[in-house]
Amino acid sequence: MSENEYDGIPRNKIHWAPKIDYEKCVSCGKCVEFCHMQTFDFEEKNGKKKTVVKDQNACVVFCRGCEDICPAGAITHPSEEETRRSIEKLQEAALT
């Protein structure tokens, strides 16, 4: 389950995805439960459960809900301003 396009731009060309800071992440799973797009999942390694970004293109562009619910403050996203500029450039290029 993922967005195929955002404002006429293929989703995989837009650099918008959550990033997990593993120094802070406690693998509580709140982001996994929260994200209805199934962007996150658990990975097991050496008997330990670790939260991972399973599908970065599934993340809804400009959604930051997982940041808000993360009790450890371990999730961040790219700059909205830079992402908007990037989308505008991609839209301009598509017109030419």
C-alpha positions as CSV (number, residue, x, y, z in Angstrom):
1,M,0.0,0.0,0.0
2,S,1.6,3.3,-1.1
3,E,1.0,6.5,-2.9
4,N,1.8,6.2,-6.6
5,E,1.9,10.0,-7.2
6,Y,1.9,13.3,-5.4
7,D,0.7,16.4,-7.3
8,G,1.4,14.6,-10.6
9,I,5.0,13.5,-9.6
10,P,5.8,9.8,-9.2
11,R,6.1,9.2,-5.4
12,N,9.5,7.5,-5.8
13,K,11.0,10.7,-7.1
14,I,10.0,12.7,-4.0
15,H,12.5,12.4,-1.1
16,W,10.1,12.3,1.8
17,A,10.5,9.5,4.3
18,P,10.9,9.1,8.0
19,K,14.3,8.6,9.5
20,I,14.9,6.7,12.7
21,D,17.6,7.8,15.1
22,Y,18.6,4.4,16.6
23,E,20.4,6.2,19.5
24,K,17.0,7.3,20.7
25,C,14.6,4.5,19.4
26,V,13.3,2.1,22.0
27,S,11.4,-0.1,19.4
28,C,8.2,0.5,21.3
29,G,6.2,0.0,18.1
30,K,4.0,3.1,18.4
31,C,5.0,4.2,14.9
32,V,4.2,0.7,13.5
33,E,0.8,0.8,15.1
34,F,0.1,4.4,14.1
35,C,1.0,4.4,10.4
36,H,-1.9,3.2,8.4
37,M,0.3,3.2,5.3
38,Q,2.5,0.5,6.8
39,T,5.7,2.5,6.4
40,F,7.2,0.9,9.5
41,D,7.7,-2.7,10.6
42,F,9.8,-4.7,12.9
43,E,13.0,-6.6,12.0
44,E,14.5,-9.2,14.3
45,K,18.2,-9.4,14.5
46,N,20.2,-11.4,17.1
47,G,17.0,-12.1,19.0
48,K,16.3,-8.3,19.3
49,K,13.3,-6.5,17.8
50,K,14.2,-3.3,15.9
51,T,11.8,-0.8,14.3
52,V,12.6,-0.2,10.6
53,V,11.3,1.9,7.7
54,K,9.9,-0.9,5.6
55,D,8.7,1.2,2.6
56,Q,9.8,4.8,2.4
57,N,7.6,5.5,-0.6
58,A,4.5,4.5,1.4
59,C,4.9,7.5,3.7
60,V,2.4,10.2,2.8
61,V,4.2,13.3,1.6
62,F,4.3,15.9,4.4
63,C,2.7,13.6,7.0
64,R,4.6,13.8,10.3
65,G,2.2,11.9,12.5
66,C,4.8,9.3,13.5
67,E,7.1,12.1,14.8
68,D,4.3,13.3,17.0
69,I,3.5,9.9,18.6
70,C,7.1,8.8,19.1
71,P,7.7,9.0,22.8
72,A,11.5,8.9,22.3
73,G,11.6,11.7,19.7
74,A,13.5,9.2,17.4
75,I,11.7,10.0,14.1
76,T,12.4,12.9,11.8
77,H,11.6,13.8,8.3
78,P,13.3,16.0,5.6
79,S,12.7,19.8,5.5
80,E,9.2,20.6,4.2
81,E,10.6,23.7,2.5
82,E,13.3,21.8,0.6
83,T,10.8,19.0,-0.3
84,R,8.3,21.6,-1.7
85,R,11.1,23.2,-3.8
86,S,12.1,19.8,-5.1
87,I,8.5,19.0,-6.1
88,E,8.1,22.3,-7.9
89,K,11.3,21.6,-9.9
90,L,10.1,18.2,-10.8
91,Q,6.7,19.7,-11.9
92,E,8.5,22.3,-14.0
93,A,10.6,19.6,-15.6
94,A,7.5,17.6,-16.4
95,L,6.1,20.5,-18.3
96,T,9.0,20.9,-20.6
